[in-house]
Amino acid sequence: MEHAVAATPAWAVLAYLAAGVLFILALRGLSSPESSQAGNRNGMIGMALAVGTTLALHPTGLLLIIGAIAIGGGIGWVIAQRIQMTAMPELVAGFHSLVGMAAVLVGCAAYLNPGAFGITDATGAILAVSRVEMGLGVAIGAITFSGSIIAFLKLSGRMSGSPILLPGRHIINLGVLAGIIVLTGVFAFDAAAGMGQGPLMWIILGLSFVIGVTLIIPIGGADMPVVISMLNSYSGWAAAAMGFTLQNTAMIITGALVGSSGAILSYIMCKAMNRSFISVIAGGFGADSGGAGAAKGDGVQKPFKAGSADDAAFIMQNAETVIIVPGYGMAVSQAQHALREMGDLLRKEGVSVKYAIHPVAGRMPGHMNVLLAEANVPYDEVFELEDINSEFGQCDVAFVIGANDVTNPLAKTDKTSPIYGMPILDVEKAKTVLFIKRSMGGVGYAGVDNPVFYADNTMMLLADAKKMVENIVKALNGGGH
């Protein structure tokens, strides 16, 4: 006999429906830089409506809840004010971990006090379907938490960004995953679990924390954009599962939207990087020590052409078209504002300036777009790979600032390269390539040397990206040569 659940009032159903529509509009708005602010506003309004409706339906302990919201909101406000745009990837990973832990805590609370959640039958036992929802929610939440912590450590530099390949990791992951699935099935029909007792819930939780770590540790820095969107998807599915436990329509809708959109974005990112979606979400299944991040340069110092800020300013002043290609090096040095100033000065000289963005440049989806938007670079000057790649063959200068793998032509020619098949920006086709790099000693995330560095039409500008661009700006302001 199922527990009778009180019907949700019609006004609350309509409020949740309105919130769901606003969330959909938010996702639609976030698909473009021009509409992203409106998308954010719609999401904030929708969340305020959903939270307000839930509080109105469950007024018990309202002061404690409001106090908790105030504390959490205050912490979030302080972090948002202090965080640098370059640190956004690890911040996003950190926030994903909190969503996962929230799902774990809700699941544990429901398990320990099921009567308060309305998920018991006439005997006081937890409904079997609720145990399935609870087990899945806790498992996905725990995986999201521990996996996001590892992603945060890698992105923030507190852990090596290189793949950490555990011995027998595929067997470990398959074994732990099978254990979680089997134990969740047993948990659904275990009499002791139905009474909120027994160790199964806690075993499932522990195994899920473990597999979150073992899934993300073998993924290298080159795949971090996919990991970020993948963890975003996981956090959504965890929230949706807890929505069923809480019998909250808004959580189900929101979680499903986040989960599905994150999964779609992960697939798009994998396609852009020529990675197997199944391989990445499984923590590198099928990859070996020769995969991404393992190949290195041959260690031989090759001849290259070095230049200065004055040289770069002179070349660009006398060009008709300049395409700027930003990469993670720009983010690290926080050179976006100086770069925008350089672009403005070139336009005053009559030079056509455009920005070319690779979909996986940086460490999270849209990383370069966010940084350029922060520097007030006009949206109509920023182009995605598929929209601008054909123009490199006709442009005078490709100005590459801190990008490597996304401009490496070995992706088109070397079948043994870990980046083979990945679409790249064809900067090598420009008449002149100006390539800012801190030194010739390093390689990109994929660990592959870039032949563009040594091409006859390339001038290497070896310096901190921000300092080099600032010096170019000074040269442009000085009137050139």
N, C-alpha and C positions, 0 to 999 in steps of 0.2 A: 504494500500500500504506500503510495507516494505522499509526501508531505504537501499539504495544501499551501500554496503560495498566494499571498494577497495580491490582488490585481493592481497593476500600476495605474494611477489615475490618468484620464485622457489628456489632461493638460501636460503631464509629465512626458507622456508618449510623444506629444507634439513637440515639446521642448527638445527632447532627445533627437527627434527627427530633424528639427531645425539645426541642431548642433552638428549632426551628421552631414547635412548639406553644406554647412559652413566649412567643415573639414575637407570635403571634396573640393570646394572652391579654393581652399587654401593650397591643396596639392596642385590644382590647376594653375594657380597664381605663381607658385614656386617653380614652375617649368620654364620661366623666362625672367631675366634680370629686370626687365621693365615693369613686370607685374608682381615682382617678388614682395614688395612692401605691402601691397594690397593683399597678397596671399597670407603674409604673416598676420596682418590685422584680422583677416577672416578666421584664421586658426585660433588667435587669442580670444576673439569674441565667442567662437564655438566652444572653446574649452571653458571659458567663464560661465557660459550658459549651462554646459553639462555639469560642471562642479556645483553651481548654484542650485540646479534642479535636484541633484543627489542629496545635497545638504538639506534642502527643504523636505525631501521625502524621509530623511533619517535625522531628525533634529537632536537625537540623544547624544550627549557629549559634545554639543556644538562648540562650546567655548574651547575645549581641548583641541578640537579639529582646527578651529580658526587660529589658535595659538601655534599649532604645528605648521599650518600653511604660512603664517607670518614668519616663523623661524626659517623654514625652507626657502620661502620666497626672498627673504632678506639675504640669505647666503648666496642664492642664485644671482641676486642683483649685484652684490659685491663682486662676485666672480666675473659677471658680464662686464662690469665697469673696468676691471683690472686686466682682463685677458687680452693678450695681443692677437691680432688676426692670424699671425703665423702659428699660433698655438691652438687654433681652432680644431685641427684634426684630433689631437689628444683630448681636448675638452669634450668633443662629441663622443669619443670613446668612453670617457669618464661618465658622461651623462647616461649613456646606454647601460653602463654597469648599474647605475642607480635604478633604472627602470627594471632591470632583471632582478635586483635584490628586492624591490617593492613587490614584484610578483611572488617571489619566494616567501616573503613575510606574510603576505595575504593568504597564500596557500597554507602555511604553517598555522596561522591563526584559525583558519577555517577547519583544519584538521583537529586542533586542540579544543575548539569550541564551536562545533558544527551547528548547534541549536541557534546560535546568534545569527547564522547565515541562512537559516531556513532550508537546510539541505539534508534534513533527517526524515526518516519514515516514522511510522506510528510507534515503533519500538525504541526510537532514539538513535538508531544506527544511521550512519552516513549512507545516502543513496549510492548505489553502484555507479551510476552515470556521473555523479558528482565526484566520486573517487577517481574516475578516469580523467575528468576535467582537472581535478586537483593535481593528480600525478603529472599530467602533461604540462600544466602551467608551472609547477615547481621545477620540473626538469628543464624546460626551455628557459625559465627565468635564471636558474643556476648556471646553465651553459652560457647565457648572455652575460651574466655577471663576471664569471671567471675569465671568459674569453675576452670581454671588454677590458678587464684589468690588464691582461697580457698585451692587448693592442695599445692600451694607454702607455704601458711601460716601453714598448717598442717605439711608438711614435714620439715619445718625449725624450728618447735617448737614454732612459734609465735601464734599458735592456738592449742588447744587440739587435739591430734590424735584420740581420742575416737569419736564414732559416736555422732553427735548432732541431736537428734530426735525431729523434730518440730511436734507439735500437728497437726494431720490431714495432714501430709506431702504428702501422696499419693493423696489425693483429691486436694491439692494445685498444685502438679506437673501435675496431669492429666488436671486440669482446665486451668492452664497456657499454657500447651502444646496444648490443644485443641484451646485455644484462638489464639495462634500463627499460627496454621494451618488455622483456619477459616479466620483470618485477612489477611493472605498471599493470600488466594484465593480471598477475596474481593479486596485486593490491586491490584491484577492482572487485574481487570476489572473496577476499579474505575476511572472515568474520571478525577477527580482532581489529583489523583496520577499520571495519565498519563502525566499531565502537570508539574509534579514535585512539586505539592502542596498537602495540606491536612495533617492530623495528623497521618494517618495509619502507615506510614513508621516509625515514631518515637515511636508509641505505640508498634509495633512489636519489635523494638530495645529494649525498656524498659523491656518488658516482657521476652525477651531472656536473658538479663542481670540477671533478677530475677531468672529464672529457672536454670541458670548456677550455682548459689549459692545453691539453694534448692536441686539440684541433687547431689552435691558433699559433702555438709555438713553432711548428714547422713552416709557417707561411712567412715568406721574406718581405722585405720592405717594398719591393716592386709591386706586390699584390695588395698593399695596404688600402688603396682606394676601394677595392672589392670587399675587403674585410669590413671596412667601415659601413658600407651599404648593407652587407650581409648581416652584421650585428644589429643594424637598425631594423632589418626584417625580423630577426629573432625576437627583439624586444616587443615588436608589434604583436607577434603571435602569442608571446607570453601574456601580454595585456589582454588579448582576446580570450585566452583560456581562463584567466581570472575573472573576466567579465561574465562568463557563464557561471562560475562559482558564486559570484556576487549577485547574479541575476540582474546585471546592469547592462541595458541595451547600448548605452553610449560607449561603454568600454569595449563591448563586442565590436561595434561599428568602427570605433577609432583604431583598435588593435588590428582589425582585419585590413583597414586602409593602409596603416603603416606597414604591416607585414607584407601585403601584396605589392605595394609600391616599392618597398625595399628589395623584394625579390626580383621585381622587374628591372630595377636599377642595377642590381648585382649582375643580372644576365647581360644587360647592355654594356656594363663595364668589362665583363669577361670577354665579350665579343670584341670590344675595342682593344683589348690587350692580347687577343688570340689565346686566351686561357679557357680551359674546360670549366664550365660552371659547376658541374658535379665534382670535379677535382678540387676546386677551391673551397666549396662549402663543406667538403669532407676533410678539410685540413691537409690538402696536398696528396690525396690518394693518387697513385700512379706516378707521382714525382719521385725522383731519386736525387742523390747528392749532386748530380750534374744538372739539376734543374735551375730555375731562375735564381739568380744570386750566386751561383757557384762558379760560372765562367769568369776568368780574369783576363786582363791584358797579357800580352806575351812578355812583358817586362823589358822589351827593347825600346830604348829612347829613339824615336823617329824624328826626322827634321820637320820643323813647323815654322810658320811665319808669325812672329810676335809683333804687336803694334801697341800704340799708346792711345790715350784719350784724345789727344790732338789729331792723330791719324784718323780715328773713328769719326770725330766731328767733321773733319774735312771731307771724308768720303760721303758721309750722309748729307752734308750741306749741298753737295754737288749731285746728289741723286734725285731722281724723279719720284721713285717709290721706295718706301722702306716698310718691311713687314717685321714686326717685333714678336718674338716667340719667348714668352716667359715660362720659367720652370721653377722647381723647388728652390734652386739657388737664389732666385729673386725673393722668395718667401723668407728664407733663412736670414738674408741680409736686410730685409724690410726695405727693398729698393723701389717699391711700387710708386711712391710719391715722386721720387726723383725721376723715375721712368716717365711718368705722366708729364712732368715739366719738360723733359727732353723732347717728348712728342709734340708738345705745344710749341716749342721753339722751332722745331723742324717744319711744322705747318706754317709758321710765320715766314719761313724761308721759301714757301711754295712747294714743299715736299708732301706727297701723299703718304699718310701714315696709317697703318692698320695693325691690329693685334691678332695673332693666330693662336688659338687655344686647342691643345690636345685634350681629349676627354679624360685621360688619366694623368695629366700633369699635376704634380704635387702629391699630397698624401690623403686627399679625400675628394669625392666627386665635387666638381665645381670650385676647387680650391683657388685656381688662378682667377676665375671669374669674380669670386668674392674679394680677392685682394685688389684687383683692378677697379672694381666698383667702389671699394673703400677709398681709393685714390681719385675717385671722380673721373675716371676715364669714360668718355661717352660710350653708351651701349652700342651705337651704330658703327663704332670703330672696331668692335670685338667680334671675331668670326670663329666659328668652330672649324675643325679640320676639314670636313667634307665640303664646306662652303668656300674655303680659301686655298686649298692645297694646289689647285690648278694654276694659281697666280704666281707661285714661286719662280716658275720658268721665265716669267716676263719681268720680275721685279729686279731693281738694281741692288738692293741690300736686304739680306736677311739678318736681323739683329737678334741673336740668341742669348738670352740672359739666364744662365743657370739651368738649362735643360740639357739632357743627355740622351737617355734611352729613346725618348719620343722623337728624336731627330736622327737616329742612327740608321743609316741605309743598310746595315747588315741584316736588319729585319726583313729586307726584300731579297737578299742574295745568299745569305749563309744559313743553310738548312740545319746546321749544327748549333746555331746560336739559340740561347734561351728566349730571345725576343723574336725569333723567326715567325713571320706571318702577321706580326702586330702592325697595324696601319701606323705610318709615321708622317710627320710634317716634312715635306720634301725640300728642306732648306738648302741642300747641296746643289739644287738647280738654279739658285739665284746667281747673279753675276758676281756678287761679293758676299761672303758670309763673315760677319763680325761675331765672334763667339766669346762671351765672357765666361771665364772659369777661374776658380781660385788658384789652381795649379795644374800642371800636366800629370801629376802623380796619381790622381784619383780617377775612379770610374763611376758610372751610374749605379743605381740600385741593382740592376741586373748583372753588374760586374763585368760589363763588356766595353772594351775600348771603342771609340767612335772614329772611324776613318775620316770624317769631315774635319777633324782637328788638323789633319796633315794634308788636306787638299790644297791645290794651287790657288784656288779662289777664296781661301779662308785666312783670316787674320785673327789670331788668338789674342784676347785682351785678358791677361793674367792678373787678377786682382780681386779683392772683395767686390761683389756686384754693386753694392750701394756706392762705395767709394769711387769705382770706375764710372758709373753713370753720373755721379755728381761732378766728376772732373770733366766729363763730356759736356755737361750742361755749362760749366764754366767756360770751356772752349767755345761753345756755341754763343754764349753771351759776349765773348770777347771779339766776335766778328769773324772768327775762322781765319783762314790763311788767304 
